[in-house]
Amino acid sequence: MRVLQVAAEVFPLVKTGGLADVVAALPVATAAAGADVRLLLPGMPAILDSVQGARTVVDIGPCYGALRVRLLLARMPGTGLPAYVIDAPHLYRRGGGPYQASNGQDWPDNLQRFALLGWLAARLASGDADHDWLPDIVHAHDWHAAMTCTYMADHPPTRAASVFTVHNLAYQGLFPHDDWSLLGLSSRYMSPAGLEFHGQLSFMKAGLKYARCITTVSPTYAREISTHEFGCGLDGVIRGRAGAVLGIVNGIDTQVWNPATDAALEHRYDAERLDGKRRCREALQRDWSLAPDPDALLVGVVSRLTGQKGIDLVLQALPDLLAAGMQLVVQGTGEAALESALRAAASAHPGRMALHLGYDEPRAHRLIAGADVICVPSRFEPCGLTQLYGMRYGTVPVVRQVGGLADTVRDGVTGITFGPARAYDLTQALQRAGALRREQPEAWAAMQAVGMAQDLSWHLPAIEYLRLYRSLTAAAMG
């Protein structure tokens, strides 16, 4: 079973969210289960500078606005997994982020940058790009890689089957209608039955329409995205593909996220030796300039700072949380208005609230290890990894009962859940957590232990993905 995984980011080289963690871990897990797995990645600086033993597979020349495009084959650092890397300096060799410049504006040539990613995936699927390795499955992740499915459909025949995973339907890759000619596709694809979406081009729709199978990152989210509330305008398309949609809950890398071996932690611990977690809590209060209060419920938030993630609910609930004696630590980056409001709140409540604006992986590990609870009050959440990290570290998740949060956190067993997206309900859930920790320490410790005992690894999700891959391959051959 040969599997090509196609994505725009991979931990630890390029990361904006949980997608990078999935792309780093899923290929390794499926390879360990017996698959022959390779990645296809755009040649962004951190990727090209980190892969090992790169050699040219094919020199393509000018295309998609780049003066020169080469396809390299290298190995990923750490895992040694084979990875194709697209060397197109004009498109990828630049500062800023993978999708935006340092000023927060989308790169104006994102259509060409990610169309090229999909086009080369389709060439690998057909055997045109590498005659020595032909995949059975091409698995594309999120809108950045979604054009893979359309280019495969436009250039048959290929024996490879396409799988498209929706990590977050809200980010759709929308581009001006007039840029259609840059894609090099047959005109039949530019219609409401194809990529056209309310007068624009939608890369997300390209994956939803033309993938052989669509997966999402939790069963509940798979159901939710077929509804008007969660479908982001594409619910009709998803209902039309209902028989092809499947939800598989993400795992986490349990070697990277392991409190017993985590080099980022000042004090390591496990389920049998939780004293180290108490010391991590003390270190968190010290390092974030919080009052050394052993009785306060220490609430952690590691998140993109957006309305989707319910950060506005945290701000609305903050006066009641502080009045109840809680402390709050927040790390993340996102919407300017929310960043500003959090900055003002932290300034107004020194010793009770602390904020770090930005992405800092070791700091996130220390925050999750030191907090009593990890709070995820999302309005929608395809899967969520933060609550899984929390359970792994004995940090009780307090989450809204939606999407993958509903699939992974059992109320009163591995965490505490709440329903409506209201500050009142979030406050009540956190007060439940505070009361449990304060008044029933044995029950609190039992909840920590059950969470830490969960198999959160990629082992079971990898088996599900391999079962899906085999069924698609068997269907293609039959």
Sequence and secondary structure as in RCSB ss.txt:
>XXXX:A:sequence
MRVLQVAAEVFPLVKTGGLADVVAALPVATAAAGADVRLLLPGMPAILDSVQGARTVVDIGPCYGALRVRLLLAR
MPGTGLPAYVIDAPHLYRRGGGPYQASNGQDWPDNLQRFALLGWLAARLASGDADHDWLPDIVHAHDWHAAMTCT
YMADHPPTRAASVFTVHNLAYQGLFPHDDWSLLGLSSRYMSPAGLEFHGQLSFMKAGLKYARCITTVSPTYAREI
STHEFGCGLDGVIRGRAGAVLGIVNGIDTQVWNPATDAALEHRYDAERLDGKRRCREALQRDWSLAPDPDALLVG
VVSRLTGQKGIDLVLQALPDLLAAGMQLVVQGTGEAALESALRAAASAHPGRMALHLGYDEPRAHRLIAGADVIC
VPSRFEPCGLTQLYGMRYGTVPVVRQVGGLADTVRDGVTGITFGPARAYDLTQALQRAGALRREQPEAWAAMQAV
GMAQDLSWHLPAIEYLRLYRSLTAAAMG
>XXXX:A:secstr
 EEEEE S BTTTB SSHHHHHHHHHHHHHHHTT EEEEEEE  HHHHTT EEEEEEEEEEEETTEEEEEEEEEE
 TTT  EEEEEE HHHH  SS SSB TTS B TTHHHHHHHHHHHHHHHHHTSS TT   SEEEEEHHHHTHHHH
HHHHS   S EEEEEES TT   EEEGGGGGGG   GGGSSTTTTEETTEEEHHHHHHHH SEEEESSHHHHHHT
TSTTTSTT HHHHHHTGGGEEE      TTTS TTT TT SS  BTTBTHHHHHHHHHHHHHTT    SSS EEE
EES BSTTTTHHHHHHHHHHHHHTT EEEEEE B HHHHHHHHHHHHHSTTTEEEEES  HHHHHHHHHH SEEE
E  S  SS SHHHHHHHTT EEEEESSHHHHHH  BTTTBEEE SS HHHHHHHHHHHHHHHHH HHHHHHHHHH
HHHS  SSHHHHHHHHHHHHHHHHHHH 
